[in-house]
Amino acid sequence: MIKIFADAEQLNRFAAEKFVEIANDSIDSFGKFTVALSGGSTPKALYQSLSSDKYKSKIDWSKVFFFFGDERNVALDEEESNYRMARENFLAPLRIPETNIFRWKPK
């Protein structure tokens, strides 16, 4: 099914609601939800939405495990680090424990 949205805000809202739905279905069925995070700037708005007051209480985040599907071999605090972007906009605001985060460990 193809969906067309009027703007990025509408797309982001749909994506956040779909993420919540899929996460909760997985947690209900399997007791956990595993997700591979994308890199770059595209997912930033979604990460910020999911960590906002509107969505953050809709998922039991202690049962969500994060993997990085795209990372650069740079220090974790560098501008190019996808982990840094996800941490600042998503993982830290939600207080996701490090034990639930599986990331690339640069040299």
ChimeraX attribute file (.defattr): number of C-alpha atoms within 10 A of each C-alpha:
attribute: neighborCount
match mode: 1-to-1
recipient: residues
	/A:1	2
	/A:2	3
	/A:3	6
	/A:4	7
	/A:5	10
	/A:6	7
	/A:7	8
	/A:8	10
	/A:9	13
	/A:10	12
	/A:11	14
	/A:12	20
	/A:13	15
	/A:14	15
	/A:15	16
	/A:16	21
	/A:17	15
	/A:18	12
	/A:19	17
	/A:20	19
	/A:21	13
	/A:22	13
	/A:23	22
	/A:24	21
	/A:25	14
	/A:26	16
	/A:27	17
	/A:28	11
	/A:29	10
	/A:30	10
	/A:31	11
	/A:32	17
	/A:33	21
	/A:34	15
	/A:35	13
	/A:36	12
	/A:37	17
	/A:38	17
	/A:39	19
	/A:40	15
	/A:41	11
	/A:42	9
	/A:43	17
	/A:44	18
	/A:45	16
	/A:46	20
	/A:47	21
	/A:48	20
	/A:49	21
	/A:50	26
	/A:51	19
	/A:52	15
	/A:53	10
	/A:54	10
	/A:55	15
	/A:56	17
	/A:57	13
	/A:58	14
	/A:59	17
	/A:60	14
	/A:61	20
	/A:62	14
	/A:63	17
	/A:64	20
	/A:65	18
	/A:66	18
	/A:67	16
	/A:68	17
	/A:69	13
	/A:70	15
	/A:71	19
	/A:72	15
	/A:73	12
	/A:74	16
	/A:75	14
	/A:76	18
	/A:77	11
	/A:78	11
	/A:79	11
	/A:80	17
	/A:81	19
	/A:82	27
	/A:83	29
	/A:84	17
	/A:85	21
	/A:86	22
	/A:87	18
	/A:88	15
	/A:89	21
	/A:90	22
	/A:91	23
	/A:92	14
	/A:93	16
	/A:94	17
	/A:95	12
	/A:96	18
	/A:97	13
	/A:98	12
	/A:99	9
	/A:100	16
	/A:101	17
	/A:102	12
	/A:103	16
	/A:104	17
	/A:105	12
	/A:106	10
	/A:107	6
